[in-house]
Amino acid sequence: MDIRGATEADAEAVQRLRKHAWRARYAHPETGVTQSVLENELAVLPPTDEDLAQYRAMLAKPANRGRNLVAVVDGRVVGTVTYDRTDEGVGDIGVFVAESHDGTGVGDALLDRLIASTDETLEVAIFARNPSRAFYRRHGFSEFGQEFDHEFRAGISLPVQRLRLAR
C-alpha cells in the first residue's frame, strides 16, 4: 500500500469511496434516509460534476495542501482521508475505505499519517449511530458537544455527533 497526497486526478475515486460508505452506513428509516434516498439524492453515483468541483476546490485551498491523502493498492485508490480547514482553524476530516479493504489497516494508516503531519485540532462529524465512532476513539478522538440533527434537505435529517482530537 502506498499513501500519498491526493490530487485532482483522484477526485472521482475519492467521491466514489465517500458515497459507497454513505450507502453502506447511513440508511436509517426512522430519519427518512432510506437506501433509495441515498442512491437517488444524497449519494448519487457516479459522482456529479458539482461533487468533483467541490473536492477539487478543497484540494486547491492553501491551508489544505498535503493533508488530503489517498491509499493506493495495485494502482487503485482504496482509501482516503479528507481534510478541510474551517474558518476557526480546525481540520474537518473524514476517513473512507473501500469495502474490499475494511479491516486491513488502511484507515488506521491514513489517519495516523494525517495526525502525525499536523498539530492542529482535528474534528469529524459522523452519523451518531455510525460504528466508525469506535475507530476515531482508538485514535484519540472524543465526543465534542451535543448530538444534533443535520438536515440534508427538508424532511431528511440524521443525528450527528462531532468527535474531536484536541492538541
Secondary structure as UniProt FT lines:
FT   STRAND          2..5
FT   HELIX           8..10
FT   HELIX           11..25
FT   HELIX           29..31
FT   HELIX           35..37
FT   HELIX           38..42
FT   HELIX           49..60
FT   HELIX           62..64
FT   TURN            65..67
FT   STRAND          69..73
FT   TURN            74..75
FT   STRAND          76..85
FT   TURN            87..88
FT   STRAND          91..97
FT   HELIX           99..101
FT   TURN            102..105
FT   HELIX           106..117
FT   STRAND          122..127
FT   TURN            128..129
FT   HELIX           132..138
FT   TURN            139..140
FT   STRAND          142..153
FT   TURN            154..155
FT   STRAND          156..165
//
